[in-house]
Amino acid sequence: MKINKILLSLLIIFCLGGWGPFSFFFHTNNLPIGSDEWLTDEIQAVNRQASNIDQNVLRLSLIAYIRAHKQGMDNKQLLTIVDYSKPSTERRLWVVDLKHEKVLFNTWVTHAKNSGNNNATSFSNQLGSLKSSIGLFMTTDEPYVGSNGYSLRLIGLEQGFNDNAYQRNILVHGAWYADPTVAQKYGELGRSWGCLAVSDKLAHRLINTIKDRTLIFVYYPDRKWLNRSAFLVG
């Protein structure tokens, strides 16, 4: 019994100290944010936990995060990635805790009704367009309960691409039509009016995680945006 207690104590020390086979449970990235080593470390960590993320999208999202972080647009070292090049039937939203190198969510998310059916192909920044917007967003600090239930408003950070998001009332919220069972039954998720709708089974938990000035990177291979984004170019 005494030996078992000693072994248990050593295991706890190894884990908490960042050593041994269980160190990944406690790992914290203390590398300088934005360094080549930090970028490589984050990419490897996400890949270990989410093999379904596109490598180019992941790298671009981290580059955008780095530039926004340097401008003080980041409060928690959390990054949400949405890949609209994937169909709605796939899990195309990831929430990553960059500080602890942990993927917190990987789930389904809708696009807007005028952006396409199963695949989103058209995007807009215009009021009343009922289309999704792409680019980098920042979450607000106060979720609220509205017509879509527990919701979180977004601020678009990219002029001409998503900076009307707050006026358009673009939200993260839960919806029954964002549940994967809908995609299984109909071959696609339902669609929003521009919001990032997720399953109402996890919306509350996800919103509470990403609220308060965290970044959301919404990707689509739009050449105009890729060539002009202040967070990707220059």
C-alpha positions in Angstrom: 0.0 0.0 0.0 2.8 2.4 0.9 4.6 1.7 -2.5 1.3 2.3 -4.4 1.0 5.7 -2.7 4.5 6.6 -3.6 3.9 5.6 -7.2 0.7 7.6 -7.3 2.5 10.7 -5.9 5.3 10.4 -8.5 2.7 10.1 -11.3 0.9 13.3 -10.1 4.2 15.1 -10.0 5.2 14.0 -13.5 1.8 15.1 -14.9 1.7 18.4 -13.2 5.2 19.1 -14.1 4.6 18.5 -17.7 6.6 15.2 -17.9 5.8 11.7 -18.9 3.2 10.1 -21.1 0.3 12.1 -19.6 1.9 15.5 -19.9 -0.4 16.5 -22.8 -3.3 16.7 -20.3 -1.6 19.6 -18.6 0.4 21.2 -21.4 0.5 24.9 -21.6 2.0 26.7 -24.6 4.5 29.2 -23.1 6.2 30.0 -26.4 6.0 33.7 -27.6 2.7 34.1 -29.5 3.4 34.6 -33.1 6.8 32.9 -33.2 7.5 30.2 -35.7 7.8 27.7 -32.9 4.5 28.8 -31.4 2.8 28.4 -34.8 4.2 25.0 -35.4 3.3 23.8 -31.9 -0.3 25.0 -32.2 -0.7 23.3 -35.6 0.6 20.0 -34.4 -1.6 20.2 -31.3 -4.8 20.8 -33.2 -3.9 18.1 -35.8 -3.5 15.6 -33.0 -7.1 16.3 -31.8 -8.9 17.3 -35.0 -7.8 15.4 -38.1 -10.7 16.8 -40.1 -9.4 20.4 -40.2 -7.9 21.6 -43.4 -4.2 22.5 -42.9 -4.3 25.7 -45.0 -7.4 26.9 -43.2 -5.8 26.2 -39.8 -2.6 28.0 -40.7 -4.5 31.1 -42.1 -6.7 31.2 -39.0 -3.6 31.3 -36.7 -2.0 34.0 -38.9 -5.1 36.1 -38.5 -5.2 35.4 -34.8 -1.6 36.5 -34.3 -2.2 39.8 -36.0 -5.4 40.5 -34.1 -3.7 39.4 -30.8 -1.0 42.0 -31.4 -3.7 44.6 -31.7 -5.2 43.7 -28.4 -8.3 42.0 -30.0 -8.0 38.9 -27.9 -9.0 38.4 -24.3 -8.8 34.6 -23.6 -6.4 33.0 -26.2 -9.4 31.2 -27.7 -9.9 30.9 -31.5 -13.1 29.7 -33.2 -12.6 28.4 -36.8 -15.4 28.0 -39.3 -14.6 26.5 -42.7 -17.4 27.2 -45.2 -15.6 25.4 -47.9 -17.0 22.3 -46.3 -20.6 21.2 -46.6 -23.1 21.7 -43.8 -23.2 17.9 -43.3 -19.7 18.0 -41.9 -18.4 19.2 -38.6 -16.9 22.5 -39.8 -16.6 24.5 -36.6 -13.7 24.2 -34.1 -13.0 26.1 -30.9 -9.4 25.9 -29.8 -7.9 26.9 -26.5 -4.5 28.1 -27.8 -3.0 28.6 -24.4 -3.5 25.0 -23.3 -3.4 23.6 -26.9 -6.8 21.9 -26.6 -9.7 21.6 -29.1 -12.8 22.3 -27.0 -15.5 21.9 -29.6 -15.7 20.4 -33.1 -19.3 20.6 -34.3 -21.8 21.4 -37.0 -22.7 25.0 -37.9 -25.1 26.5 -40.3 -24.7 29.1 -43.1 -27.3 31.6 -44.3 -30.3 30.7 -46.5 -29.1 32.9 -49.4 -25.6 31.6 -49.3 -26.4 28.2 -50.7 -28.0 24.8 -49.9 -25.7 22.1 -48.5 -22.6 24.1 -49.7 -22.2 27.8 -49.1 -21.1 29.6 -52.2 -22.2 33.2 -51.9 -21.4 35.7 -49.2 -22.3 39.3 -48.4 -21.8 42.1 -45.9 -25.0 43.9 -46.9 -28.0 44.5 -44.6 -30.9 42.4 -45.6 -28.9 40.0 -47.8 -29.6 36.9 -45.6 -26.2 35.7 -46.5 -23.2 34.7 -44.4 -20.2 36.9 -44.1 -16.5 35.7 -44.1 -13.4 37.0 -42.3 -12.4 37.7 -38.7 -14.9 38.5 -36.0 -14.8 39.3 -32.3 -17.3 38.1 -29.8 -19.1 40.6 -27.5 -19.0 40.2 -23.7 -22.8 39.9 -22.9 -24.9 36.9 -24.1 -28.6 37.5 -24.0 -31.9 35.7 -24.5 -33.7 36.8 -27.6 -36.0 35.3 -30.3 -33.2 32.8 -31.0 -32.8 31.8 -27.4 -29.4 32.2 -25.7 -27.4 34.3 -28.2 -24.1 36.1 -28.6 -23.6 39.1 -30.9 -20.5 39.4 -33.1 -18.4 42.3 -34.3 -17.0 42.1 -37.8 -13.4 43.3 -37.9 -12.9 43.3 -41.7 -14.0 46.4 -43.6 -16.1 45.6 -46.6 -16.4 41.9 -45.8 -18.1 41.7 -42.4 -18.0 45.0 -40.6 -21.8 45.3 -40.8 -22.2 42.2 -38.7 -23.3 44.1 -35.6 -25.8 46.1 -37.5 -27.0 42.9 -39.2 -27.5 41.3 -35.8 -25.2 38.4 -36.7 -25.1 36.0 -33.7 -24.0 32.7 -32.4 -27.1 30.9 -31.2 -28.6 27.5 -30.9 -31.2 26.1 -33.3 -33.0 22.8 -33.8 -32.2 22.9 -37.5 -28.4 23.0 -36.7 -28.5 19.5 -35.1 -26.7 16.7 -37.1 -29.8 14.6 -37.1 -31.3 17.2 -39.4 -28.4 16.7 -41.8 -28.8 13.0 -41.6 -32.5 13.2 -42.4 -32.5 15.9 -45.1 -28.9 15.7 -46.5 -28.1 19.2 -45.2 -28.6 21.4 -42.2 -31.2 24.1 -42.0 -30.1 27.7 -42.7 -30.0 30.9 -40.8 -30.4 34.5 -41.8 -26.6 35.0 -41.5 -26.0 33.8 -38.0 -23.7 31.0 -36.9 -26.3 28.6 -35.6 -25.2 25.4 -33.7 -27.2 22.6 -32.1 -29.3 24.0 -29.3 -28.0 21.1 -27.2 -24.6 22.7 -26.9 -25.2 26.4 -27.7 -25.2 27.6 -24.1 -22.0 25.9 -23.2 -20.2 27.0 -26.4 -21.4 30.6 -26.1 -20.2 30.8 -22.5 -16.8 29.5 -23.7 -16.3 32.0 -26.5 -17.9 35.1 -25.1 -15.9 38.2 -24.0 -13.6 39.3 -26.8 -12.5 36.0 -28.4 -11.9 35.7 -32.2 -13.8 33.8 -34.8 -12.2 33.1 -38.2 -14.8 32.3 -40.9 -13.1 30.9 -44.0 -14.1 30.5 -47.6 -11.6 30.5 -50.6 -12.7 33.9 -51.8 -9.8 35.5 -53.7 -10.9 39.1 -53.1 -10.9 38.5 -49.3 -7.7 36.4 -49.2 -5.9 39.1 -51.2 -7.2 42.1 -49.2 -7.7 40.9 -45.6 -5.8 43.1 -43.2 -5.3 40.1 -41.0 -3.9 37.9 -43.8 -2.0 40.2 -46.1 1.1 42.4 -45.4 
